[in-house]
Amino acid sequence: EATFPTRRPPARSAVGYAFEWHGQFAPRSLHRLHDAGIRAKVTTSPLQILTAGGEVALDRGSVLVPLGIHDQADAADIHRTLTTIARVDGIAVHALKSGLTPGGVDVGSPSIEPLEPPRPLLLVGGEVNPYEAGEVWHLLDQRHDMNVTLVDLNRFSKVDLHEFTHLLMVDGTYELPEKQIGTIGSWIKGGGILVATKKAARWAAEQGLSPATFEGMKQPVPADDQGDDDAGQSPPVASPEDSPAPKRRPYDQFHPDEDSRLTKGTIFATDLDLTHPLGYGCPTAEHAVFRNSNLILHPSRNPYATVAQYTGNPLLAGYVHPENTAKIRDSAAVTAERVGEGLVVSFADNPNFRAFWTGTSRVYLNALCFGSVIEKTGADEPDSGGHG
């Protein structure tokens, strides 16, 4: 591994250590702690810390390693791991001088949340998009040394979901039996975290696994309406008589007209909530996303759950049909909604496109690293979560 010689190892501390979440390899650093059995916490509000070099301001999402929750015999091993984080991951690690802080909450505050190591399962095979599944695998396994279990759709029914904390579903077609969908729903309600992108996110919403709503989606079937022939169907559309006849066009313009309505690779501006755990470590609220579909995710009915939203004038680069611009404007890019004790994170786009869209991949990584600390707000839907 390459090293960062300009990053000095932290001084030894009798209190603990801290590092911010802004560095590119901060998720890899956190995984090093998990892998070494070192307990870590995350700050959910800014705070000041005292170090041997003076006061240091830490942003939301900073990782703390208090030594008081570890055996004293482990202090040398902890310092060795944090030295590796500084030199190999290029992260500035601070040695705490005191657990009391000159500003913000103290290191022992309950608002500093404990973190558990994620155990993600990624569905592959069948009609799952192999490129997008590969991008997730590359992000986790190759870039951040995070273990991820890949399971083919045909073998998914044999898996005990309770061995995993996260279920990762990328763009694709998912035809799962009702029993399997019900198992996913129960797992989410019990504390599991579903992270779904593009058509997988819409599928989860249509199955009642997610409170998210998409334009044109089939409505989920309520449990007491299973026998209704009309249940789960889209709302009736207006009859042709209700709409004016379209303007006549030459036959040979059919394909160009259809292609012009596709969004094949365009960059848009979204507004990212930096106070949300999924926004930790991102430098600004002006958050550029890559889009190659016309899928429209509606803002959450929970005012606290729309993590990223397209701006009123979202086009940054590329081509988009004016009709699609009107639909994309002010729609949601990312939502994170509690379901029971669990969480569903929905991405309208692919945040890991071709392994170089690192800004949006940070939001995806945050769903794995910090999903468990997202609080249930009063507006969260209590009854979603699938077929029981």
C-alpha positions as CSV (number, residue, x, y, z in Angstrom):
1,E,0.0,0.0,0.0
2,A,1.1,3.6,-0.7
3,T,2.0,5.7,2.3
4,F,1.5,9.3,3.2
5,P,4.8,10.4,4.7
6,T,3.5,13.9,5.5
7,R,0.9,12.3,7.9
8,R,2.7,12.0,11.2
9,P,1.6,9.2,13.6
10,P,-0.5,10.5,16.5
11,A,1.2,11.1,19.8
12,R,0.3,8.6,22.5
13,S,-2.8,9.4,24.5
14,A,-4.2,8.1,27.8
15,V,-7.7,9.4,26.8
16,G,-8.3,8.5,23.2
17,Y,-8.0,9.5,19.5
18,A,-10.1,11.2,16.9
19,F,-10.1,11.8,13.1
20,E,-12.4,13.6,10.7
21,W,-14.5,12.0,8.0
22,H,-13.5,14.3,5.2
23,G,-10.5,12.2,3.9
24,Q,-11.1,10.0,0.9
25,F,-10.1,6.8,2.8
26,A,-11.8,7.6,6.1
27,P,-14.3,4.7,5.5
28,R,-11.3,2.4,5.0
29,S,-9.8,3.7,8.3
30,L,-13.0,3.0,10.2
31,H,-13.0,-0.5,8.8
32,R,-9.4,-1.0,10.1
33,L,-10.7,-0.2,13.5
34,H,-13.6,-2.6,13.2
35,D,-11.4,-5.3,11.8
36,A,-9.0,-4.9,14.7
37,G,-11.8,-5.1,17.2
38,I,-11.4,-1.5,18.3
39,R,-14.6,0.2,19.4
40,A,-15.3,3.5,17.7
41,K,-17.9,6.2,18.0
42,V,-19.2,9.0,15.7
43,T,-19.9,12.6,16.5
44,T,-23.4,13.7,15.4
45,S,-22.7,17.4,16.1
46,P,-19.6,19.6,15.8
47,L,-17.3,19.7,18.8
48,Q,-13.9,21.1,20.0
49,I,-11.3,18.8,21.4
50,L,-8.1,19.4,23.4
51,T,-4.9,17.9,22.0
52,A,-1.3,18.3,22.9
53,G,-1.0,20.8,20.0
54,G,-4.0,22.9,21.2
55,E,-7.7,23.0,20.3
56,V,-9.0,21.3,17.2
57,A,-12.5,21.7,15.7
58,L,-14.1,18.5,14.5
59,D,-17.1,18.4,12.1
60,R,-20.1,16.1,12.3
61,G,-19.2,12.5,11.4
62,S,-15.8,12.5,13.0
63,V,-14.7,9.2,14.5
64,L,-13.7,8.9,18.2
65,V,-11.8,6.1,19.8
66,P,-12.1,6.6,23.6
67,L,-9.6,4.5,25.5
68,G,-11.8,4.3,28.5
69,I,-14.0,1.7,26.8
70,H,-11.0,-0.6,26.1
71,D,-8.7,-2.6,28.3
72,Q,-5.5,-0.7,29.1
73,A,-3.5,-3.6,27.7
74,D,-4.9,-2.8,24.3
75,A,-3.5,0.8,24.2
76,A,-0.4,-0.1,22.3
77,D,-2.3,-2.0,19.7
78,I,-4.8,0.8,19.3
79,H,-2.0,3.4,18.8
80,R,-0.4,1.0,16.2
81,T,-3.6,0.8,14.2
82,L,-4.1,4.6,14.3
83,T,-0.5,5.1,13.1
84,T,-1.3,2.8,10.1
85,I,-4.4,4.9,9.5
86,A,-2.3,8.1,9.4
87,R,0.5,6.8,7.2
88,V,-1.4,4.5,4.9
89,D,-4.8,6.2,4.6
90,G,-3.5,9.7,4.8
91,I,-5.8,10.7,7.7
92,A,-4.8,13.2,10.3
93,V,-5.3,11.5,13.7
94,H,-5.5,13.6,16.8
95,A,-4.5,12.4,20.3
96,L,-6.9,13.6,22.9
97,K,-5.5,15.4,25.9
98,S,-8.9,15.4,27.8
99,G,-12.4,14.0,27.6
100,L,-13.7,17.5,28.4
101,T,-14.1,19.9,25.5
102,P,-13.9,23.7,25.3
103,G,-16.8,23.8,22.9
104,G,-19.7,21.5,22.0
105,V,-20.5,18.2,23.7
106,D,-17.9,16.3,25.8
107,V,-16.4,13.1,24.6
108,G,-18.6,11.1,26.9
109,S,-21.8,12.6,25.6
110,P,-24.7,10.3,24.6
111,S,-24.9,12.2,21.3
112,I,-21.6,10.5,20.3
113,E,-23.0,7.3,18.9
114,P,-21.3,3.9,19.0
115,L,-20.6,2.3,15.7
116,E,-21.0,-1.4,14.8
117,P,-19.1,-3.1,11.9
118,P,-21.4,-3.4,8.9
119,R,-21.9,-6.9,7.4
120,P,-23.3,-6.2,3.9
121,L,-24.9,-8.7,1.5
122,L,-25.0,-7.7,-2.2
123,L,-27.4,-9.4,-4.5
124,V,-26.0,-10.4,-7.9
125,G,-27.0,-12.7,-10.9
126,G,-30.2,-13.0,-12.7
127,E,-31.3,-9.7,-14.1
128,V,-29.3,-7.6,-11.7
129,N,-27.2,-5.1,-13.5
130,P,-23.7,-6.7,-13.4
131,Y,-21.9,-3.5,-14.0
132,E,-23.5,-1.7,-11.1
133,A,-23.1,-4.7,-8.9
134,G,-19.4,-4.8,-9.8
135,E,-19.1,-1.1,-9.0
136,V,-20.4,-1.7,-5.5
137,W,-18.1,-4.7,-5.0
138,H,-15.1,-2.6,-6.3
139,L,-15.9,0.3,-4.0
140,L,-16.2,-1.9,-0.9
141,D,-13.7,-4.7,-1.5
142,Q,-11.0,-3.0,-3.6
143,R,-11.0,0.6,-2.4
144,H,-12.0,0.3,1.2
145,D,-11.1,-3.2,2.2
146,M,-14.6,-3.8,3.4
147,N,-15.9,-7.4,3.4
148,V,-19.0,-7.9,1.3
149,T,-20.9,-11.1,0.7
150,L,-22.1,-11.7,-2.9
151,V,-25.2,-13.9,-3.2
152,D,-26.8,-15.0,-6.5
153,L,-30.6,-14.3,-6.7
154,N,-31.2,-18.0,-7.2
155,R,-29.6,-18.8,-3.8
156,F,-31.0,-15.9,-1.9
157,S,-33.8,-17.9,-0.3
158,K,-31.2,-20.1,1.4
159,V,-29.6,-17.2,3.2
160,D,-30.2,-16.2,6.8
161,L,-30.6,-12.4,6.5
162,H,-30.1,-12.0,10.2
163,E,-26.4,-12.7,9.7
164,F,-26.2,-9.4,7.8
165,T,-26.7,-5.8,8.8
166,H,-27.2,-4.4,5.2
167,L,-28.9,-5.7,2.1
168,L,-27.5,-4.0,-1.1
169,M,-29.7,-4.0,-4.2
170,V,-28.5,-2.3,-7.4
171,D,-30.4,-1.5,-10.6
172,G,-32.1,-4.5,-12.1
173,T,-35.2,-6.7,-12.2
174,Y,-36.1,-8.6,-9.0
175,E,-38.7,-11.4,-9.2
176,L,-38.7,-12.8,-5.7
177,P,-41.5,-15.0,-4.2
178,E,-43.9,-13.5,-1.8
179,K,-42.4,-15.4,1.1
180,Q,-38.9,-14.0,0.4
181,I,-40.3,-10.5,0.1
182,G,-42.0,-11.0,3.5
183,T,-38.7,-12.2,5.0
184,I,-37.0,-9.0,3.8
185,G,-39.8,-6.9,5.3
186,S,-39.6,-8.6,8.6
187,W,-35.8,-8.3,8.6
188,I,-36.0,-4.5,7.9
189,K,-38.6,-4.0,10.7
190,G,-36.3,-5.9,13.0
191,G,-33.3,-3.5,12.4
192,G,-31.9,-4.4,8.9
193,I,-30.8,-1.7,6.5
194,L,-31.8,-1.9,2.9
195,V,-29.8,0.2,0.5
196,A,-31.4,0.2,-3.0
197,T,-30.5,2.1,-6.1
198,K,-32.5,3.0,-9.2
199,K,-35.0,0.3,-10.3
200,A,-34.3,-1.8,-7.2
201,A,-35.4,1.2,-5.1
202,R,-38.6,1.5,-7.0
203,W,-39.2,-2.3,-6.8
204,A,-38.8,-2.1,-3.0
205,A,-41.3,0.7,-2.9
206,E,-43.8,-1.2,-5.0
207,Q,-43.5,-4.3,-2.8
208,G,-44.3,-2.2,0.3
209,L,-40.8,-2.7,1.7
210,S,-40.0,1.1,1.5
211,P,-42.0,4.3,2.2
212,A,-40.4,5.8,-0.9
213,T,-42.6,6.8,-3.9
214,F,-41.7,7.0,-7.5
215,E,-43.4,8.5,-10.5
216,G,-45.5,5.8,-12.3
217,M,-44.9,3.1,-9.7
218,K,-47.5,0.4,-9.0
219,Q,-49.0,1.0,-5.6
220,P,-48.1,-1.6,-3.0
221,V,-50.8,-4.1,-2.1
222,P,-52.1,-3.6,1.5
223,A,-52.2,-6.8,3.5
224,D,-56.0,-6.7,3.8
225,D,-56.5,-6.2,0.0
226,Q,-54.7,-9.3,-1.3
227,G,-57.8,-10.7,-2.8
228,D,-58.9,-7.5,-4.6
229,D,-58.5,-7.9,-8.3
230,D,-57.7,-4.2,-8.6
231,A,-55.2,-4.1,-5.8
232,G,-51.7,-3.1,-6.7
233,Q,-52.7,-1.5,-10.0
234,S,-51.7,2.0,-11.1
235,P,-54.4,4.7,-10.9
236,P,-56.7,4.9,-13.9
237,V,-55.3,7.1,-16.7
238,A,-57.3,9.7,-18.6
239,S,-59.1,8.6,-21.7
240,P,-57.8,9.8,-25.1
241,E,-60.8,12.1,-25.4
242,D,-59.4,14.1,-22.4
243,S,-56.2,15.0,-24.1
244,P,-55.6,16.9,-27.4
245,A,-54.2,15.0,-30.3
246,P,-50.4,15.2,-30.6
247,K,-48.9,17.2,-33.4
248,R,-48.2,15.2,-36.5
249,R,-44.5,14.1,-37.0
250,P,-42.6,12.4,-39.9
251,Y,-42.3,8.6,-39.4
252,D,-38.5,8.6,-39.8
253,Q,-38.3,10.9,-36.7
254,F,-39.7,8.3,-34.4
255,H,-36.4,6.9,-33.2
256,P,-34.7,10.4,-32.9
257,D,-37.7,11.6,-30.9
258,E,-37.6,8.6,-28.6
259,D,-33.8,8.9,-28.1
260,S,-34.1,12.6,-27.3
261,R,-36.2,11.7,-24.2
262,L,-33.6,9.3,-22.8
263,T,-31.2,10.6,-20.2
264,K,-28.0,8.7,-21.1
265,G,-25.4,10.4,-19.0
266,T,-26.0,13.9,-17.6
267,I,-24.7,15.7,-14.5
268,F,-27.1,17.4,-12.3
269,A,-27.0,19.6,-9.1
270,T,-28.6,18.5,-5.9
271,D,-28.8,20.1,-2.5
272,L,-27.3,17.7,0.1
273,D,-28.2,17.9,3.8
274,L,-24.8,18.0,5.5
275,T,-26.4,17.6,9.0
276,H,-27.7,14.1,8.0
277,P,-25.4,11.1,8.7
278,L,-25.5,10.3,5.0
279,G,-24.0,13.7,4.3
280,Y,-21.1,13.4,6.7
281,G,-17.7,14.1,5.2
282,C,-19.0,15.8,2.1
283,P,-17.5,19.3,1.7
284,T,-20.5,21.3,0.5
285,A,-24.2,21.1,0.1
286,E,-23.8,21.6,-3.6
287,H,-23.6,18.0,-4.6
288,A,-23.2,16.9,-8.2
289,V,-24.8,13.6,-9.3
290,F,-24.6,11.5,-12.4
291,R,-27.8,10.3,-14.0
292,N,-28.5,7.9,-16.8
293,S,-32.2,7.1,-16.4
294,N,-35.5,8.9,-16.2
295,L,-36.5,7.4,-12.9
296,I,-38.2,10.0,-10.7
297,L,-38.1,9.6,-6.9
298,H,-40.5,11.9,-5.0
299,P,-39.3,13.8,-1.9
300,S,-40.2,11.9,1.3
301,R,-43.4,12.8,3.2
302,N,-41.1,12.9,6.2
303,P,-39.5,16.4,6.0
304,Y,-36.3,15.1,7.7
305,A,-35.8,12.1,5.3
306,T,-35.0,13.7,2.0
307,V,-31.2,13.6,2.2
308,A,-30.4,15.0,-1.3
309,Q,-32.9,16.9,-3.5
310,Y,-32.4,18.2,-7.1
311,T,-32.3,21.9,-7.3
312,G,-34.7,24.1,-9.1
313,N,-32.2,24.6,-12.0
314,P,-30.4,21.2,-11.8
315,L,-28.6,20.8,-15.2
316,L,-24.8,21.1,-14.8
317,A,-23.5,19.3,-17.9
318,G,-24.8,17.2,-20.7
319,Y,-28.2,16.9,-22.5
320,V,-31.6,16.4,-21.0
321,H,-35.0,16.7,-22.7
322,P,-37.0,19.7,-21.5
323,E,-39.8,17.4,-20.4
324,N,-37.4,15.5,-18.2
325,T,-35.9,18.6,-16.8
326,A,-39.3,19.6,-15.5
327,K,-39.8,16.3,-13.8
328,I,-36.3,16.1,-12.3
329,R,-36.4,19.6,-10.9
330,D,-37.0,19.5,-7.1
331,S,-37.4,15.7,-7.1
332,A,-35.5,13.6,-4.6
333,A,-32.0,12.1,-5.3
334,V,-31.6,10.2,-2.0
335,T,-34.1,9.4,0.8
336,A,-33.5,7.6,4.1
337,E,-36.6,6.4,5.9
338,R,-36.9,4.4,9.1
339,V,-39.2,1.3,8.9
340,G,-39.8,-0.2,12.3
341,E,-36.3,-0.6,13.8
342,G,-34.7,-0.7,10.4
343,L,-33.9,1.7,7.6
344,V,-34.5,2.0,3.8
345,V,-32.1,4.2,1.8
346,S,-33.3,4.9,-1.7
347,F,-31.0,6.3,-4.5
348,A,-32.7,7.6,-7.7
349,D,-29.3,7.3,-9.4
350,N,-26.2,5.2,-9.4
351,P,-23.8,6.8,-6.9
352,N,-20.9,4.5,-7.8
353,F,-20.8,5.1,-11.6
354,R,-17.7,3.5,-13.1
355,A,-15.8,3.7,-9.8
356,F,-14.8,7.4,-10.2
357,W,-17.9,9.3,-8.9
358,T,-16.3,9.5,-5.5
359,G,-18.5,12.3,-4.2
360,T,-21.7,10.4,-4.4
361,S,-20.0,7.1,-3.4
362,R,-19.3,8.8,-0.1
363,V,-23.0,9.1,0.5
364,Y,-23.4,5.4,-0.3
365,L,-20.6,4.4,2.0
366,N,-22.2,6.5,4.8
367,A,-25.3,4.4,4.5
368,L,-23.1,1.4,5.5
369,C,-21.0,3.1,8.1
370,F,-23.6,5.4,9.7
371,G,-27.0,4.0,8.8
372,S,-27.5,2.6,12.3
373,V,-27.2,6.1,13.9
374,I,-30.0,7.7,11.8
375,E,-32.7,8.5,14.3
376,K,-36.4,7.7,14.0
377,T,-38.2,11.0,13.6
378,G,-41.9,11.6,14.4
379,A,-42.7,11.8,10.7
380,D,-41.4,8.3,9.8
381,E,-44.0,5.9,8.5
382,P,-44.6,3.3,11.2
383,D,-46.4,0.7,9.1
384,S,-44.2,0.2,6.0
385,G,-41.9,-2.8,5.7
386,G,-43.5,-5.2,3.3
387,H,-45.8,-8.2,3.4
388,G,-45.4,-8.9,7.1
